């Protein structure tokens, strides 16, 4: 037959075309070809594994990152403490400050160090309840490896000696207490560093100027250093014994003054039933003001709606169980608009002492500070009425 010429080939099979990723356009093909030819050459070191230098983080840090991302999405400004002292469990704790409640929160999934110091902190009655709550919201970090025998488990646990723990919930406390609890040693709020490099004092006026938290916590550590060993109060794990805890530890702060005042006036009391009274800050700042009705026989007091509670608390009250209960009361029964704590409805207190503590933010003798319309204290007014 002979060889087929190109013209004959095209008649049978059609005109050949060049394949291109883009189109049949010759220019597009050439442009793509030049891109491939001109691409830089990549050379890798055959002596190294592909993932050399890549760090894989454990499950603990994964959980912490999830929590951090969530708080950032909520607009929280985060602060952290990082400590990698050799021989000690690593610390990577995060927290944030709530400007409305003026409370600092230790963030869930923060990695903290457990030492004997946390137990020692509880020997100060003002720190007992906050530390108890912090301990209830933490757990030992789990071993990554699956160990089937006790010997293998013991080897794995050596990785966490001294023990490292993880917070399982956000816990509100002071920034200084959170720092000390996370590090397992004396510390204060200056340990917290912002993600932008700024300190708490540089970020929030609450921690700068005349604020006394730094002074208070240094005084607390000084007391702990000189504290003699005493048995630690026992509290049921389920928290059902809170009232007995209050009686054992905080009673001297509140109740003994009420009982003393009641005994002092009992023999002179006349058949008084109700006494209208008020409590007003006489300073220029006018931090608090309240009106109420004291019921003589019951020794209780009703504080009327609209009472303004102090946003500050005294150093002797701060961090105590009574302070925690006061803050819980404010969250439930007060409006916090315009940076004021305003009582939303009438509330009955079991004593004048407790009512004064909640209004003034300090430990006082209630019968001495609640005043009557004639300018006398409740104590003076009751003593005037004799049998």
HUPEVEN-V644517 format. One record per backbone hydrogen bond with DSSP energy under -0.5 kcal/mol. CO is the residue of the C=O (numbers start at 0). NH is the residue of the N-H. E is the energy in kcal/mol with one decimal. If there is no record, write none. Layout:
CO_NH_E / CO_NH_E
//
This chain:
4_8_-2.6 / 5_9_-2.5 / 6_10_-1.6 / 7_11_-1.5 / 8_12_-3.1 / 8_13_-0.5 / 9_13_-1.5 / 24_28_-1.7 / 25_29_-2.3 / 26_30_-2.3 / 27_31_-2.1 / 28_32_-2.4 / 29_33_-2.4 / 30_34_-1.8 / 31_35_-1.8 / 32_36_-2.2 / 33_37_-2.7 / 34_38_-0.6 / 35_38_-0.7 / 43_45_-0.7 / 44_47_-1.4 / 48_51_-1.8 / 50_53_-2.0 / 53_55_-0.5 / 54_56_-0.6 / 57_61_-1.6 / 58_62_-2.5 / 59_63_-2.1 / 60_64_-2.5 / 61_65_-2.0 / 62_66_-2.0 / 63_67_-2.6 / 64_68_-2.7 / 65_69_-2.0 / 66_70_-2.4 / 67_71_-2.4 / 68_72_-2.1 / 69_73_-1.3 / 70_75_-2.5 / 71_74_-1.6 / 75_77_-0.7 / 76_96_-0.6 / 77_194_-1.4 / 78_94_-2.4 / 79_192_-2.2 / 80_92_-2.3 / 82_90_-2.8 / 84_87_-1.9 / 90_82_-2.4 / 91_110_-2.4 / 92_80_-2.4 / 93_106_-3.1 / 94_78_-2.6 / 95_104_-2.8 / 96_98_-0.7 / 97_101_-1.9 / 97_102_-0.9 / 102_97_-2.9 / 103_172_-3.1 / 104_95_-1.6 / 104_106_-0.5 / 105_170_-1.9 / 106_109_-1.5 / 109_111_-0.6 / 109_166_-2.2 / 110_91_-2.1 / 111_164_-2.7 / 112_114_-0.5 / 114_117_-0.7 / 114_118_-0.6 / 115_119_-1.9 / 116_120_-2.2 / 117_121_-0.9 / 119_122_-1.8 / 120_123_-1.6 / 122_124_-0.6 / 123_126_-1.9 / 123_127_-1.3 / 124_128_-0.6 / 126_130_-2.3 / 127_131_-2.4 / 128_132_-2.2 / 129_133_-2.2 / 130_134_-2.6 / 131_135_-1.7 / 132_136_-0.9 / 133_136_-0.7 / 134_137_-1.2 / 136_167_-2.8 / 136_168_-0.9 / 138_165_-2.8 / 144_146_-0.9 / 148_152_-2.2 / 149_153_-2.4 / 150_154_-1.9 / 151_155_-2.0 / 152_156_-2.4 / 153_157_-1.0 / 155_158_-1.7 / 156_159_-1.8 / 157_160_-1.4 / 162_113_-1.7 / 163_140_-1.7 / 164_111_-2.8 / 165_138_-2.2 / 166_108_-2.6 / 170_105_-2.7 / 172_103_-1.7 / 173_177_-2.4 / 174_178_-2.0 / 175_179_-2.3 / 176_180_-2.5 / 177_181_-2.3 / 178_182_-2.2 / 179_183_-1.8 / 179_184_-1.2 / 181_112_-2.6 / 187_190_-1.9 / 188_191_-1.3 / 191_199_-0.6 / 192_79_-2.8 / 193_196_-2.0 / 197_193_-3.1 / 198_202_-1.2 / 199_203_-3.2 / 203_206_-1.7 / 204_207_-1.7 / 207_210_-1.3 / 211_215_-2.9 / 212_216_-2.7 / 213_217_-1.7 / 214_218_-2.0 / 215_219_-2.1 / 216_220_-2.3 / 217_221_-1.9 / 218_222_-2.1 / 219_223_-2.3 / 220_224_-2.0 / 221_225_-1.2 / 222_226_-0.5 / 223_226_-0.7 / 235_238_-1.7 / 238_241_-0.9 / 240_244_-2.0 / 241_245_-2.5 / 242_246_-2.4 / 243_247_-2.4 / 244_248_-2.3 / 244_249_-0.5 / 245_249_-1.5 / 245_250_-1.1 / 249_252_-2.0 / 249_253_-0.9 / 250_253_-1.2 / 250_254_-1.0 / 250_255_-1.3 / 253_257_-0.8 / 254_258_-2.1 / 255_259_-2.1 / 256_260_-2.4 / 257_261_-2.2 / 258_262_-2.3 / 259_263_-1.8 / 260_264_-1.4 / 261_265_-1.2 / 262_266_-0.5 / 264_267_-1.3 / 264_268_-0.9 / 265_268_-0.7 / 269_271_-2.7 / 272_295_-1.4 / 274_293_-3.0 / 275_372_-0.5 / 276_291_-2.8 / 277_370_-2.7 / 278_289_-2.0 / 279_281_-0.5 / 282_285_-0.6 / 287_280_-2.2 / 288_307_-3.1 / 289_278_-2.9 / 290_303_-2.8 / 291_276_-2.6 / 292_301_-2.6 / 293_274_-2.0 / 293_295_-0.7 / 294_298_-1.7 / 294_299_-1.1 / 299_294_-2.9 / 300_302_-0.6 / 300_348_-3.4 / 301_292_-2.2 / 301_303_-0.5 / 302_346_-2.4 / 303_306_-1.2 / 306_308_-0.6 / 306_342_-2.8 / 307_288_-2.0 / 308_340_-0.8 / 313_316_-0.7 / 313_317_-2.0 / 316_319_-1.8 / 316_322_-0.5 / 318_129_-0.6 / 319_323_-2.1 / 320_324_-2.7 / 321_325_-2.2 / 322_326_-2.3 / 323_327_-2.1 / 324_328_-2.2 / 325_329_-2.4 / 326_330_-2.1 / 327_331_-1.6 / 328_332_-3.0 / 329_333_-1.8 / 332_343_-2.6 / 334_341_-2.7 / 335_338_-0.9 / 336_339_-1.5 / 339_341_-0.8 / 340_308_-3.1 / 341_334_-3.1 / 342_305_-2.6 / 346_302_-2.9 / 346_348_-0.5 / 348_300_-2.0 / 350_354_-1.8 / 351_355_-2.4 / 352_356_-2.5 / 353_357_-2.4 / 354_358_-2.1 / 355_359_-3.1 / 356_360_-2.2 / 358_309_-2.8 / 360_313_-2.5 / 361_363_-0.7 / 363_365_-0.8 / 364_367_-1.5 / 364_368_-1.1 / 365_368_-0.6 / 365_369_-2.3 / 366_378_-2.4 / 369_377_-2.1 / 370_277_-2.5 / 371_374_-2.0 / 375_371_-3.5 / 376_380_-2.6 / 377_381_-2.5 / 378_382_-2.2 / 379_383_-1.3 / 380_384_-0.6 / 381_384_-1.0 / 383_385_-0.9
//
